[in-house]
Amino acid sequence: MTSRFVIGETDFLLDGAPHRIISGAMHYPRVHPELWRDRVRKARLMGLNAIETYVAWNAHEPVKGEWREDGDVDLGRFLDIIAEEGMHAIVRPGPYVCAEWHNGGLPTWLTSDPNMRLRSSDPAYLAEVSAYLQKVNAIVAPRQIDRGGSVILVQIENEYGAYGSDKEYLDALVRLTRASGITVPLTQVDQPIPHMLENGAHSELHKTGSFGSRIDERLATLREHQPTGPLMCMEFWCGWFDHWGEKHHTTAFADSAADLDRLLTAGASVNIYMVHGGTNFGLTAGANDSGRYLPMVTSYDYDSPVSESGDLTEKFHAFREVIARHAPVPDLPDAQPALAPTPHAVLEAVTDPLALVATDLGEFETPPTMDELGADIVLVEYVTDARGTGVLEAEVRDYAWVERDGRPVGRLQRTLGDGSLALPEGQTLRLLVEETGRVNYDQEIGEAKGLIGTPRLDGRALDGPWRVRAFDVAALGAAVSDAALTAPVESGRTVGPVGLRAAFELDEAADLFLDTAGWGKGYAWVNGFFLGRYWRRGPQRTLYVPAPVTRAGRNEVVIVELEAVADATARFLPRPDLGHEVE
């Protein structure tokens, strides 16, 4: 069957006529589902005619065999909204997506198999990928443009040329995609570097590029490797992501707008990455490791034209002005961003919140990794008898609080290269280890988390038994909300782990920005909605609270603080603070 949307000799063709794609990236799990239409509509008002989204496998199937496509991962509804707003859609289902997303979108139950060769033609891997793609394409296929829907392009894999060159793998993905009913053109994306473009090449895939500068040079390289058909920048990087402990990244809107103008003047199609970045809610943020492990912050604002909280930025207006030189743009309604309400409330405490969500996993001769214990475990306690004194050496992924006979003695932080600390005389050794984000790019995808190998004390291996407990972090919000209050909170004196909660009033549902400056490291919820992680290291100081999770009248904020409470008050700021001074 021939699609209504095809690739011609020089252009994309829609019903036989040349068509230029002016798209923007927006990832549906990063936006509250009740805000999807608002964000899509704002993208259309900027002048875009398409929305692109990744599909994160681990968001749909975090546990093997337990597939979800409702609520925040209702891909079908998201694509339907795009169609209803008069726009096209580009779907990029991976199976690997990168996206600064937890594990690059691959489920931990998949990557924990030591015999699985990821992103390859390994039959075991392809068997799982086949089942995944069948489920995704059952959603996408009936929503293609040929069937009255919005989808005009589907991408195979993602920046594969930077990772591998297994042509049998790419061939299998193409076959699986076509067999599951996808008729629209298929694309690949890589940085316009010759070996990457060729490593990821396949005869049935149209090459596109990912870049954010040096436009003429990048397009020329892309044309050398894609001699016919339209040129397309599938990821025009107009901003950047942030790591904990680094500065907040922004790009000058005038420079980005000038580069966008160069792209469009050259006749290229474009997908602006990101038009709206959204938020790494819950535990979905990824990490990078190019010699140093760096976890992502909770915000995925990305310095996008439409901000994390939906405001139209200077970049939005500059991009809209550029697009208007090349294509029609809708009229823009008058709107002024409002300051968010700033309620505050005194926090009360629930001691030992981790006990509320603990699972005793028994004793082990050597410490098991989190991956060996189960899927998506992020917080584990390891306890053993370790008499004596000396230097403790341990490889932790990624952050550990160390106690000796119940007293804190220090922390081990992978981001800082900490692998040892001095232990005082004692008997019991306890390490509470947190996974702070799974690597989403390059060869470290799927690496094991938790304690790696056996810790040593003055060179002596600390053989078991190790007593191990895992904690269901996602369930902490509800557990603390339901628990009896046990102690007052004293600023500067209450130490974690401790559960904190407070009620506050609103006149109506509204976007909020939770100020985390008075706390150390932990997790936050509002009305049971898991906002994500906070960390005093910065640069992110506020957590975005989407209006649909709030309500008129009584609301509740829950905090689980793992370190120390400097301020016993929950405060909300009128504006987000994503660029606070890094500690």
Secondary structure as GFF3:
##gff-version 3
##sequence-region A 1 583
A	DSSP	beta_strand	5	7	.	.	.	ID=ss1
A	DSSP	beta_strand	12	14	.	.	.	ID=ss2
A	DSSP	beta_strand	17	19	.	.	.	ID=ss3
A	DSSP	beta_strand	22	25	.	.	.	ID=ss4
A	DSSP	three_ten_helix	28	30	.	.	.	ID=ss5
A	DSSP	three_ten_helix	33	35	.	.	.	ID=ss6
A	DSSP	alpha_helix	36	45	.	.	.	ID=ss7
A	DSSP	beta_strand	50	54	.	.	.	ID=ss8
A	DSSP	alpha_helix	57	60	.	.	.	ID=ss9
A	DSSP	three_ten_helix	71	73	.	.	.	ID=ss10
A	DSSP	alpha_helix	75	84	.	.	.	ID=ss11
A	DSSP	beta_strand	88	92	.	.	.	ID=ss12
A	DSSP	three_ten_helix	102	105	.	.	.	ID=ss13
A	DSSP	alpha_helix	108	111	.	.	.	ID=ss14
A	DSSP	alpha_helix	123	140	.	.	.	ID=ss15
A	DSSP	three_ten_helix	141	143	.	.	.	ID=ss16
A	DSSP	three_ten_helix	145	147	.	.	.	ID=ss17
A	DSSP	beta_strand	151	155	.	.	.	ID=ss18
A	DSSP	three_ten_helix	160	162	.	.	.	ID=ss19
A	DSSP	alpha_helix	167	179	.	.	.	ID=ss20
A	DSSP	beta_strand	186	190	.	.	.	ID=ss21
A	DSSP	alpha_helix	194	199	.	.	.	ID=ss22
A	DSSP	beta_strand	206	211	.	.	.	ID=ss23
A	DSSP	alpha_helix	215	225	.	.	.	ID=ss24
A	DSSP	beta_strand	232	237	.	.	.	ID=ss25
A	DSSP	alpha_helix	253	265	.	.	.	ID=ss26
A	DSSP	beta_strand	269	273	.	.	.	ID=ss27
A	DSSP	beta_strand	286	289	.	.	.	ID=ss28
A	DSSP	beta_strand	293	295	.	.	.	ID=ss29
A	DSSP	alpha_helix	314	324	.	.	.	ID=ss30
A	DSSP	beta_strand	344	346	.	.	.	ID=ss31
A	DSSP	beta_strand	348	351	.	.	.	ID=ss32
A	DSSP	three_ten_helix	353	357	.	.	.	ID=ss33
A	DSSP	beta_strand	358	364	.	.	.	ID=ss34
A	DSSP	alpha_helix	370	373	.	.	.	ID=ss35
A	DSSP	beta_strand	379	397	.	.	.	ID=ss36
A	DSSP	beta_strand	399	404	.	.	.	ID=ss37
A	DSSP	beta_strand	407	413	.	.	.	ID=ss38
A	DSSP	three_ten_helix	414	416	.	.	.	ID=ss39
A	DSSP	beta_strand	420	434	.	.	.	ID=ss40
A	DSSP	beta_strand	438	439	.	.	.	ID=ss41
A	DSSP	three_ten_helix	442	444	.	.	.	ID=ss42
A	DSSP	beta_strand	450	457	.	.	.	ID=ss43
A	DSSP	beta_strand	460	461	.	.	.	ID=ss44
A	DSSP	beta_strand	466	471	.	.	.	ID=ss45
A	DSSP	three_ten_helix	473	475	.	.	.	ID=ss46
A	DSSP	alpha_helix	476	482	.	.	.	ID=ss47
A	DSSP	beta_strand	487	488	.	.	.	ID=ss48
A	DSSP	beta_strand	498	506	.	.	.	ID=ss49
A	DSSP	beta_strand	512	515	.	.	.	ID=ss50
A	DSSP	beta_strand	521	526	.	.	.	ID=ss51
A	DSSP	beta_strand	529	535	.	.	.	ID=ss52
A	DSSP	beta_strand	542	545	.	.	.	ID=ss53
A	DSSP	three_ten_helix	547	549	.	.	.	ID=ss54
A	DSSP	beta_strand	553	561	.	.	.	ID=ss55
A	DSSP	beta_strand	569	572	.	.	.	ID=ss56
###
